[in-house]
Amino acid sequence: MVYSTIPSFWLMIHPRVADWRARRGSPYSLLIPAWLTMWVMMAVVTWRWRTVQLYSRPWSWIPAIALFAIGIWLYKQAGVDFGWKVLGGVPELDRRDREQRLITSGIRAHVRHPVYLAHLVEMFAWSIGTGLAVCYGLTAFAIATGIVMVRMEDYELETRFGVAYREYRRLVPAIIPAFRAQR
């Protein structure tokens, strides 16, 4: 439930980056309580279906565990050139104008948004492993909000990096990795 709200957290940030940067004090003083409120709202909305199982098979945890491992690997690869501050959105919200660079190496040579891919893989792992209808519903919610987030983030990165990002976007897929020889 909490994990499915991560794209929603970013939906609070990306459309209003300039507003958050112009704000006095830390934007997180509003963003974190708003995100916690989302958790409560999601719990209330999904409570009724928390025990509805589409299936219950112990062997379904085998592919789920494989997906968890892939998701963890993707998160690790996504953090190689970024670090926790970048993954946590600090550059987007920081008022100080710091030099930023477009990173297109490592996992990002194959997929533009590896964190969203990792998030999606983890959501599918929970769904497949538990067989809970609510997990599948939350995965669908994460996909819908993730699609919007990828578009917003692409727009923001194009604004920040211009032609270099447009060329990168043309060559590298957003979510489904392209594993091909590097040129």
N, C-alpha and C positions, 0 to 999 in steps of 0.2 A: 504494500500500500504506500509506504513512505517512498520507496524507490521509484515508483511510477510517477511521482510528482516532480522529479528532477527537471524534466523539460519545462514544466510549468514555472518552476523557479526561474529558469532562464528567460521565459516569456515575460517575466516582470522586468528583466534587465535590458535585453536587447532593443526593444522598441523605444526605450527612453534613456539611452546611455548618456546623452547630453544633459538631461535633467538630473540624473543621478550624480554626474560629475560636478554640476553647478551647485549642488546641495551642500550646505554647511554640515559638517560632522560626517560620520560614517554612514554610507547608504545601508550598510548591513544592520544598523539599528532599526530600520524599518523592514528590510528584506527578510531577515531571519524570523521575526515574529509573524510576518505575512506567510512565510513558508510553513511555519508551525501550524498556523491556522488552516492552511491547505491540507495538512496531515489530518487534522481533526475533521474537516469537511469530508475528506476522502473516506475516513473511517465511518462517518455517519452514513454516507451514500452507499458504501459497500457492505455495511454490517449485515444486512439481511441475507446476503449471498455468501457470507464467509465460509459456510460449511457445505455448500452445494458442490458436489463432485461430479464431474463428467465421467470420470473413471477412477479406479483405485487399483493400480498394479505396481507392485514393488519394482519390477524390471524397468518401469518408466524412469526410474532414477539413474539408470545407466547412461542414456543419452543426456539426461539433465546434468549429470556430473561432468560429462565431456564438454557440454556447453558452458558450464561454470568455469572450467579450466580455460577454455578458449576466451571467455570474457575477461578473466583475470589477466591472461597473457596480453590481450588487446589493451586493457587499461595500463598495464606495465609499459607496453610499447608506446602508447600515446603520451606517457609522461616522460619519455627519454629526453626530449629537447624542451620540455615545457616546465615541469616542476609544479608544485601544488598551488603557488600563487596564480600562475597563468590558468591552470585548470579550474581554480576557484573564482576566476573573473576579476581579479584585482586590476589587471591592466585596463579593462573596460571601464572600471569605476573610479580609477585613480585620477585625481585632478591634475597631477603633475604630468607634464608632457614628456614622456620617456620614449626613447628610441625603441621601436619595435621592429621585428623582422619576420618576414614570411618564411615559415619552415615547411619545406617540401621534401625533406629527406626521411629516411627510416620508414615507418609505417605510413606516413603521409605521402609517400611516393606511390602508394597503392590505393589509399582511401583518404578523402579530404577530412572526414569527420570520424576518426577512429573512436572517440569517446562515445559518440551516439551509437555507433555500431556495437561497442562493448555493452552499452546500456541495453540495447535491444536483445543481444545474445543472452544477457543475464535474465532479462524479463521472460524470454522464451524458456530458459532453463527452469525457472520457477513454475511456469505454466505446465510444461511437459512433466516435470517431476511430481508436482502435487496433484495434477488433474483437476484443480479447483476452477470452477467457472469464473470466480472473481479474479483469479490470476490472469486468465485469458482476457477478461474484460479490461483489466488494468494494463495488460500488454497492448491491447487495441488503443486504449487511451494514450499510452506512451508513444505509440506509432503516430497517431494523429498529431499530438503536440510536437513530436520530434520532426515531422515533416515541416511544420510551420517554423520550428527553430532552425532547421538547416537552411531554409530559404532566408530567414532573417540574418543568420550568421554569414551566409554567402554575401548578402547585400552589404553588411557591415564590413566584411573583409575586403570586398571590392572597393568600397569607399576609402578604406584605410590604405590599401596597397595598389589600387588602380589596375593598370595593364598587366602587371606581373600576376595578380590574382586571377584576372580574366583568363589568361593563358593557362595557368595552373588548373582552373576550374574546367577549362576545355579538355585538358589531358587526363585529369584524375577524377574518377567517379566519387560521388558524395558519400554513399553508404556501402554499397556492394563492392568489395575490393576488386581491383584489376591486378592480377599478378602476371606481369609480362616483363620481358627483358628491359632493363634500363638503357637509355641511349646516352 
